[in-house]
């Protein structure tokens, strides 16, 4: 498993508050791009299979990158 904490302010490292609409948007955008992620507060939880391949890792990274960009815009 891996976790990615989402912060509202990078400089201060303040996490998004629980239930922030940005969190739901990142979750939805990632899912629409083919990545199943879980949210725990302001943390994205990734639980890939132990047999994950390079192409699947690329898909996951691309989906997250696209989701972040869509929410940031």
Gaussian input, Z-matrix of N, CA and C with variables (Angstrom, degrees):
# hf/3-21g

backbone

0 1
 N
 C     1     B1
 C     2     B2     1     A1
 N     3     B3     2     A2     1     D1
 C     4     B4     3     A3     2     D2
 C     5     B5     4     A4     3     D3
 N     6     B6     5     A5     4     D4
 C     7     B7     6     A6     5     D5
 C     8     B8     7     A7     6     D6
 N     9     B9     8     A8     7     D7
 C    10    B10     9     A9     8     D8
 C    11    B11    10    A10     9     D9
 N    12    B12    11    A11    10    D10
 C    13    B13    12    A12    11    D11
 C    14    B14    13    A13    12    D12
 N    15    B15    14    A14    13    D13
 C    16    B16    15    A15    14    D14
 C    17    B17    16    A16    15    D15
 N    18    B18    17    A17    16    D16
 C    19    B19    18    A18    17    D17
 C    20    B20    19    A19    18    D18
 N    21    B21    20    A20    19    D19
 C    22    B22    21    A21    20    D20
 C    23    B23    22    A22    21    D21
 N    24    B24    23    A23    22    D22
 C    25    B25    24    A24    23    D23
 C    26    B26    25    A25    24    D24
 N    27    B27    26    A26    25    D25
 C    28    B28    27    A27    26    D26
 C    29    B29    28    A28    27    D27
 N    30    B30    29    A29    28    D28
 C    31    B31    30    A30    29    D29
 C    32    B32    31    A31    30    D30
 N    33    B33    32    A32    31    D31
 C    34    B34    33    A33    32    D32
 C    35    B35    34    A34    33    D33
 N    36    B36    35    A35    34    D34
 C    37    B37    36    A36    35    D35
 C    38    B38    37    A37    36    D36
 N    39    B39    38    A38    37    D37
 C    40    B40    39    A39    38    D38
 C    41    B41    40    A40    39    D39
 N    42    B42    41    A41    40    D40
 C    43    B43    42    A42    41    D41
 C    44    B44    43    A43    42    D42
 N    45    B45    44    A44    43    D43
 C    46    B46    45    A45    44    D44
 C    47    B47    46    A46    45    D45
 N    48    B48    47    A47    46    D46
 C    49    B49    48    A48    47    D47
 C    50    B50    49    A49    48    D48
 N    51    B51    50    A50    49    D49
 C    52    B52    51    A51    50    D50
 C    53    B53    52    A52    51    D51
 N    54    B54    53    A53    52    D52
 C    55    B55    54    A54    53    D53
 C    56    B56    55    A55    54    D54
 N    57    B57    56    A56    55    D55
 C    58    B58    57    A57    56    D56
 C    59    B59    58    A58    57    D57
 N    60    B60    59    A59    58    D58
 C    61    B61    60    A60    59    D59
 C    62    B62    61    A61    60    D60
 N    63    B63    62    A62    61    D61
 C    64    B64    63    A63    62    D62
 C    65    B65    64    A64    63    D63
 N    66    B66    65    A65    64    D64
 C    67    B67    66    A66    65    D65
 C    68    B68    67    A67    66    D66
 N    69    B69    68    A68    67    D67
 C    70    B70    69    A69    68    D68
 C    71    B71    70    A70    69    D69
 N    72    B72    71    A71    70    D70
 C    73    B73    72    A72    71    D71
 C    74    B74    73    A73    72    D72
 N    75    B75    74    A74    73    D73
 C    76    B76    75    A75    74    D74
 C    77    B77    76    A76    75    D75
 N    78    B78    77    A77    76    D76
 C    79    B79    78    A78    77    D77
 C    80    B80    79    A79    78    D78
 N    81    B81    80    A80    79    D79
 C    82    B82    81    A81    80    D80
 C    83    B83    82    A82    81    D81
 N    84    B84    83    A83    82    D82
 C    85    B85    84    A84    83    D83
 C    86    B86    85    A85    84    D84
 N    87    B87    86    A86    85    D85
 C    88    B88    87    A87    86    D86
 C    89    B89    88    A88    87    D87
 N    90    B90    89    A89    88    D88
 C    91    B91    90    A90    89    D89
 C    92    B92    91    A91    90    D90
 N    93    B93    92    A92    91    D91
 C    94    B94    93    A93    92    D92
 C    95    B95    94    A94    93    D93
 N    96    B96    95    A95    94    D94
 C    97    B97    96    A96    95    D95
 C    98    B98    97    A97    96    D96
 N    99    B99    98    A98    97    D97
 C   100   B100    99    A99    98    D98
 C   101   B101   100   A100    99    D99
 N   102   B102   101   A101   100   D100
 C   103   B103   102   A102   101   D101
 C   104   B104   103   A103   102   D102
 N   105   B105   104   A104   103   D103
 C   106   B106   105   A105   104   D104
 C   107   B107   106   A106   105   D105
 N   108   B108   107   A107   106   D106
 C   109   B109   108   A108   107   D107
 C   110   B110   109   A109   108   D108
 N   111   B111   110   A110   109   D109
 C   112   B112   111   A111   110   D110
 C   113   B113   112   A112   111   D111
 N   114   B114   113   A113   112   D112
 C   115   B115   114   A114   113   D113
 C   116   B116   115   A115   114   D114
 N   117   B117   116   A116   115   D115
 C   118   B118   117   A117   116   D116
 C   119   B119   118   A118   117   D117
 N   120   B120   119   A119   118   D118
 C   121   B121   120   A120   119   D119
 C   122   B122   121   A121   120   D120
 N   123   B123   122   A122   121   D121
 C   124   B124   123   A123   122   D122
 C   125   B125   124   A124   123   D123
 N   126   B126   125   A125   124   D124
 C   127   B127   126   A126   125   D125
 C   128   B128   127   A127   126   D126
 N   129   B129   128   A128   127   D127
 C   130   B130   129   A129   128   D128
 C   131   B131   130   A130   129   D129
 N   132   B132   131   A131   130   D130
 C   133   B133   132   A132   131   D131
 C   134   B134   133   A133   132   D132
 N   135   B135   134   A134   133   D133
 C   136   B136   135   A135   134   D134
 C   137   B137   136   A136   135   D135
 N   138   B138   137   A137   136   D136
 C   139   B139   138   A138   137   D137
 C   140   B140   139   A139   138   D138
 N   141   B141   140   A140   139   D139
 C   142   B142   141   A141   140   D140
 C   143   B143   142   A142   141   D141
 N   144   B144   143   A143   142   D142
 C   145   B145   144   A144   143   D143
 C   146   B146   145   A145   144   D144
 N   147   B147   146   A146   145   D145
 C   148   B148   147   A147   146   D146
 C   149   B149   148   A148   147   D147
 N   150   B150   149   A149   148   D148
 C   151   B151   150   A150   149   D149
 C   152   B152   151   A151   150   D150
 N   153   B153   152   A152   151   D151
 C   154   B154   153   A153   152   D152
 C   155   B155   154   A154   153   D153
 N   156   B156   155   A155   154   D154
 C   157   B157   156   A156   155   D155
 C   158   B158   157   A157   156   D156
 N   159   B159   158   A158   157   D157
 C   160   B160   159   A159   158   D158
 C   161   B161   160   A160   159   D159
 N   162   B162   161   A161   160   D160
 C   163   B163   162   A162   161   D161
 C   164   B164   163   A163   162   D162
 N   165   B165   164   A164   163   D163
 C   166   B166   165   A165   164   D164
 C   167   B167   166   A166   165   D165
 N   168   B168   167   A167   166   D166
 C   169   B169   168   A168   167   D167
 C   170   B170   169   A169   168   D168
 N   171   B171   170   A170   169   D169
 C   172   B172   171   A171   170   D170
 C   173   B173   172   A172   171   D171
 N   174   B174   173   A173   172   D172
 C   175   B175   174   A174   173   D173
 C   176   B176   175   A175   174   D174
 N   177   B177   176   A176   175   D175
 C   178   B178   177   A177   176   D176
 C   179   B179   178   A178   177   D177
 N   180   B180   179   A179   178   D178
 C   181   B181   180   A180   179   D179
 C   182   B182   181   A181   180   D180
 N   183   B183   182   A182   181   D181
 C   184   B184   183   A183   182   D182
 C   185   B185   184   A184   183   D183
 N   186   B186   185   A185   184   D184
 C   187   B187   186   A186   185   D185
 C   188   B188   187   A187   186   D186
 N   189   B189   188   A188   187   D187
 C   190   B190   189   A189   188   D188
 C   191   B191   190   A190   189   D189
 N   192   B192   191   A191   190   D190
 C   193   B193   192   A192   191   D191
 C   194   B194   193   A193   192   D192
 N   195   B195   194   A194   193   D193
 C   196   B196   195   A195   194   D194
 C   197   B197   196   A196   195   D195
 N   198   B198   197   A197   196   D196
 C   199   B199   198   A198   197   D197
 C   200   B200   199   A199   198   D198
 N   201   B201   200   A200   199   D199
 C   202   B202   201   A201   200   D200
 C   203   B203   202   A202   201   D201
 N   204   B204   203   A203   202   D202
 C   205   B205   204   A204   203   D203
 C   206   B206   205   A205   204   D204
 N   207   B207   206   A206   205   D205
 C   208   B208   207   A207   206   D206
 C   209   B209   208   A208   207   D207
 N   210   B210   209   A209   208   D208
 C   211   B211   210   A210   209   D209
 C   212   B212   211   A211   210   D210
 N   213   B213   212   A212   211   D211
 C   214   B214   213   A213   212   D212
 C   215   B215   214   A214   213   D213
 N   216   B216   215   A215   214   D214
 C   217   B217   216   A216   215   D215
 C   218   B218   217   A217   216   D216

   B1=1.4545
   B2=1.5228
   B3=1.3149
   B4=1.4641
   B5=1.5226
   B6=1.3149
   B7=1.4624
   B8=1.5142
   B9=1.3198
   B10=1.4564
   B11=1.5203
   B12=1.3225
   B13=1.4654
   B14=1.5255
   B15=1.3198
   B16=1.4598
   B17=1.5187
   B18=1.3248
   B19=1.4624
   B20=1.5193
   B21=1.3181
   B22=1.4607
   B23=1.5224
   B24=1.3301
   B25=1.4575
   B26=1.5239
   B27=1.3248
   B28=1.4662
   B29=1.5241
   B30=1.3185
   B31=1.4623
   B32=1.5279
   B33=1.3242
   B34=1.4684
   B35=1.5171
   B36=1.3454
   B37=1.4684
   B38=1.5284
   B39=1.3082
   B40=1.4630
   B41=1.5287
   B42=1.3211
   B43=1.4708
   B44=1.5285
   B45=1.3214
   B46=1.4549
   B47=1.5264
   B48=1.3150
   B49=1.4639
   B50=1.5281
   B51=1.3034
   B52=1.4714
   B53=1.5303
   B54=1.3192
   B55=1.4612
   B56=1.5173
   B57=1.3368
   B58=1.4649
   B59=1.5278
   B60=1.3344
   B61=1.4705
   B62=1.5281
   B63=1.3113
   B64=1.4691
   B65=1.5265
   B66=1.3177
   B67=1.4715
   B68=1.5215
   B69=1.3131
   B70=1.4649
   B71=1.5259
   B72=1.3225
   B73=1.4661
   B74=1.5197
   B75=1.3370
   B76=1.4661
   B77=1.5281
   B78=1.3192
   B79=1.4647
   B80=1.5288
   B81=1.3160
   B82=1.4680
   B83=1.5310
   B84=1.3217
   B85=1.4637
   B86=1.5229
   B87=1.3180
   B88=1.4685
   B89=1.5191
   B90=1.3175
   B91=1.4701
   B92=1.5249
   B93=1.3261
   B94=1.4693
   B95=1.5253
   B96=1.3125
   B97=1.4626
   B98=1.5328
   B99=1.3209
   B100=1.4593
   B101=1.5126
   B102=1.3348
   B103=1.4656
   B104=1.5195
   B105=1.3185
   B106=1.4605
   B107=1.5225
   B108=1.3219
   B109=1.4648
   B110=1.5213
   B111=1.3231
   B112=1.4658
   B113=1.5101
   B114=1.3080
   B115=1.4611
   B116=1.5178
   B117=1.3084
   B118=1.4568
   B119=1.5182
   B120=1.3136
   B121=1.4594
   B122=1.5120
   B123=1.3221
   B124=1.4706
   B125=1.5292
   B126=1.3362
   B127=1.4563
   B128=1.5192
   B129=1.3205
   B130=1.4603
   B131=1.5192
   B132=1.3267
   B133=1.4570
   B134=1.5271
   B135=1.3202
   B136=1.4573
   B137=1.5253
   B138=1.3294
   B139=1.4613
   B140=1.5242
   B141=1.3144
   B142=1.4642
   B143=1.5273
   B144=1.3130
   B145=1.4648
   B146=1.5292
   B147=1.3096
   B148=1.4630
   B149=1.5273
   B150=1.3195
   B151=1.4645
   B152=1.5256
   B153=1.3225
   B154=1.4611
   B155=1.5318
   B156=1.3260
   B157=1.4605
   B158=1.5240
   B159=1.2970
   B160=1.4681
   B161=1.5304
   B162=1.3282
   B163=1.4711
   B164=1.5296
   B165=1.3184
   B166=1.4612
   B167=1.5275
   B168=1.3245
   B169=1.4679
   B170=1.5295
   B171=1.3328
   B172=1.4636
   B173=1.5266
   B174=1.3318
   B175=1.4598
   B176=1.5312
   B177=1.3130
   B178=1.4620
   B179=1.5265
   B180=1.3095
   B181=1.4713
   B182=1.5258
   B183=1.3300
   B184=1.4619
   B185=1.5311
   B186=1.3324
   B187=1.4688
   B188=1.5197
   B189=1.3152
   B190=1.4633
   B191=1.5287
   B192=1.3173
   B193=1.4658
   B194=1.5271
   B195=1.3312
   B196=1.4575
   B197=1.5090
   B198=1.3158
   B199=1.4665
   B200=1.5249
   B201=1.3184
   B202=1.4727
   B203=1.5233
   B204=1.3344
   B205=1.4697
   B206=1.5328
   B207=1.3352
   B208=1.4566
   B209=1.5251
   B210=1.3101
   B211=1.4692
   B212=1.5167
   B213=1.3222
   B214=1.4577
   B215=1.5301
   B216=1.3320
   B217=1.4716
   B218=1.5187
   A1=109.01
   A2=113.79
   A3=120.34
   A4=107.57
   A5=115.47
   A6=120.38
   A7=110.63
   A8=115.21
   A9=122.02
   A10=106.62
   A11=116.36
   A12=119.89
   A13=109.14
   A14=115.98
   A15=121.61
   A16=108.86
   A17=115.73
   A18=120.14
   A19=110.66
   A20=115.16
   A21=121.64
   A22=110.79
   A23=116.66
   A24=122.26
   A25=108.03
   A26=116.63
   A27=120.40
   A28=112.32
   A29=116.49
   A30=120.26
   A31=111.61
   A32=116.33
   A33=120.83
   A34=112.73
   A35=116.14
   A36=122.71
   A37=112.72
   A38=116.45
   A39=120.22
   A40=109.35
   A41=117.28
   A42=119.75
   A43=111.42
   A44=114.96
   A45=119.79
   A46=108.44
   A47=118.14
   A48=119.36
   A49=110.68
   A50=115.51
   A51=120.91
   A52=108.72
   A53=115.86
   A54=121.01
   A55=114.56
   A56=118.32
   A57=120.85
   A58=109.21
   A59=117.85
   A60=119.88
   A61=113.42
   A62=117.87
   A63=120.80
   A64=111.61
   A65=116.25
   A66=120.23
   A67=110.79
   A68=116.06
   A69=120.31
   A70=110.67
   A71=117.06
   A72=120.69
   A73=111.25
   A74=117.81
   A75=120.58
   A76=109.20
   A77=116.94
   A78=121.83
   A79=110.38
   A80=116.85
   A81=122.09
   A82=111.36
   A83=117.01
   A84=120.93
   A85=111.57
   A86=117.36
   A87=120.57
   A88=110.41
   A89=117.08
   A90=121.05
   A91=111.02
   A92=116.09
   A93=120.23
   A94=111.59
   A95=116.64
   A96=121.32
   A97=111.93
   A98=117.89
   A99=121.72
   A100=116.61
   A101=118.36
   A102=120.81
   A103=110.43
   A104=116.28
   A105=120.79
   A106=107.49
   A107=115.13
   A108=120.51
   A109=108.18
   A110=115.44
   A111=121.04
   A112=107.92
   A113=115.85
   A114=121.31
   A115=109.29
   A116=115.45
   A117=121.99
   A118=105.38
   A119=115.69
   A120=119.85
   A121=108.59
   A122=117.14
   A123=122.09
   A124=111.70
   A125=117.04
   A126=120.93
   A127=110.48
   A128=115.59
   A129=121.43
   A130=106.68
   A131=116.35
   A132=122.01
   A133=107.88
   A134=115.98
   A135=122.07
   A136=108.44
   A137=116.11
   A138=121.15
   A139=109.74
   A140=117.46
   A141=118.86
   A142=111.22
   A143=114.97
   A144=120.25
   A145=109.52
   A146=117.09
   A147=120.67
   A148=111.57
   A149=116.41
   A150=120.96
   A151=112.24
   A152=117.60
   A153=121.24
   A154=109.78
   A155=115.15
   A156=120.76
   A157=111.77
   A158=115.10
   A159=121.35
   A160=111.58
   A161=117.67
   A162=119.91
   A163=110.64
   A164=117.84
   A165=121.11
   A166=111.37
   A167=116.55
   A168=120.71
   A169=109.57
   A170=115.99
   A171=120.23
   A172=111.10
   A173=116.82
   A174=120.84
   A175=110.56
   A176=116.60
   A177=121.37
   A178=111.07
   A179=116.95
   A180=120.89
   A181=111.26
   A182=116.59
   A183=120.18
   A184=111.36
   A185=116.58
   A186=120.57
   A187=110.76
   A188=117.41
   A189=120.34
   A190=111.18
   A191=116.56
   A192=120.04
   A193=110.74
   A194=117.02
   A195=121.07
   A196=112.42
   A197=116.98
   A198=121.15
   A199=110.70
   A200=116.35
   A201=119.45
   A202=110.97
   A203=115.94
   A204=120.34
   A205=111.14
   A206=116.96
   A207=120.31
   A208=111.70
   A209=116.53
   A210=120.85
   A211=110.85
   A212=116.86
   A213=121.30
   A214=111.66
   A215=116.61
   A216=121.28
   A217=112.70
   D1=155.36
   D2=176.48
   D3=-143.65
   D4=152.96
   D5=178.48
   D6=-127.85
   D7=144.06
   D8=176.06
   D9=-126.28
   D10=114.74
   D11=-179.98
   D12=-84.33
   D13=128.56
   D14=177.91
   D15=-94.13
   D16=128.61
   D17=-177.42
   D18=-117.09
   D19=144.75
   D20=178.60
   D21=-79.02
   D22=-29.00
   D23=-178.62
   D24=-136.38
   D25=109.88
   D26=-177.23
   D27=-62.23
   D28=-43.51
   D29=-176.35
   D30=-62.26
   D31=-41.77
   D32=-178.71
   D33=-91.53
   D34=-11.46
   D35=-178.31
   D36=57.05
   D37=38.86
   D38=177.62
   D39=-88.03
   D40=121.95
   D41=-179.08
   D42=-70.27
   D43=157.12
   D44=173.61
   D45=-63.42
   D46=144.07
   D47=176.21
   D48=-68.97
   D49=151.32
   D50=178.46
   D51=-55.84
   D52=132.89
   D53=178.66
   D54=84.98
   D55=5.78
   D56=178.54
   D57=-61.37
   D58=138.26
   D59=-177.81
   D60=-61.61
   D61=-26.94
   D62=178.07
   D63=-62.07
   D64=-35.25
   D65=-179.96
   D66=-65.06
   D67=-45.44
   D68=179.07
   D69=-64.10
   D70=-37.08
   D71=179.43
   D72=-66.54
   D73=-42.72
   D74=177.63
   D75=-60.88
   D76=-44.22
   D77=179.51
   D78=-58.97
   D79=-49.42
   D80=-178.65
   D81=-64.63
   D82=-45.48
   D83=-179.05
   D84=-63.44
   D85=-41.08
   D86=178.44
   D87=-64.40
   D88=-42.34
   D89=179.62
   D90=-62.83
   D91=-42.10
   D92=179.41
   D93=-64.57
   D94=-22.83
   D95=179.00
   D96=-95.08
   D97=4.57
   D98=173.43
   D99=101.68
   D100=8.80
   D101=-179.46
   D102=-110.76
   D103=126.34
   D104=174.20
   D105=-93.59
   D106=115.65
   D107=179.66
   D108=-124.93
   D109=161.76
   D110=174.54
   D111=-118.33
   D112=149.20
   D113=174.82
   D114=-110.95
   D115=136.75
   D116=172.12
   D117=-129.90
   D118=96.36
   D119=-172.70
   D120=65.09
   D121=-123.01
   D122=179.97
   D123=-99.97
   D124=21.52
   D125=-178.37
   D126=-116.71
   D127=129.93
   D128=172.77
   D129=-83.94
   D130=128.68
   D131=178.27
   D132=-106.35
   D133=123.70
   D134=177.48
   D135=-109.68
   D136=129.81
   D137=179.97
   D138=-131.21
   D139=67.87
   D140=-179.05
   D141=-71.81
   D142=158.77
   D143=175.63
   D144=-63.43
   D145=150.03
   D146=178.25
   D147=-64.99
   D148=-19.78
   D149=-179.69
   D150=-98.34
   D151=20.76
   D152=-177.73
   D153=-59.89
   D154=137.98
   D155=-179.65
   D156=-101.25
   D157=170.45
   D158=-177.09
   D159=-58.11
   D160=-43.11
   D161=-178.07
   D162=-65.20
   D163=-34.62
   D164=178.02
   D165=-71.68
   D166=-36.56
   D167=176.04
   D168=-64.46
   D169=-42.31
   D170=177.64
   D171=-61.27
   D172=-42.78
   D173=178.47
   D174=-61.06
   D175=-44.72
   D176=179.58
   D177=-61.79
   D178=-46.63
   D179=179.96
   D180=-64.88
   D181=-42.97
   D182=178.67
   D183=-63.74
   D184=-40.22
   D185=179.12
   D186=-64.28
   D187=-43.54
   D188=178.88
   D189=-66.67
   D190=-43.34
   D191=178.86
   D192=-60.40
   D193=-43.34
   D194=177.66
   D195=-65.32
   D196=-39.16
   D197=179.20
   D198=-65.50
   D199=-44.51
   D200=178.57
   D201=-61.68
   D202=-43.51
   D203=-179.36
   D204=-64.32
   D205=-39.70
   D206=-179.36
   D207=-66.21
   D208=-38.42
   D209=-179.39
   D210=-75.77
   D211=-35.76
   D212=-178.59
   D213=-69.06
   D214=-30.99
   D215=-176.59
   D216=-67.58

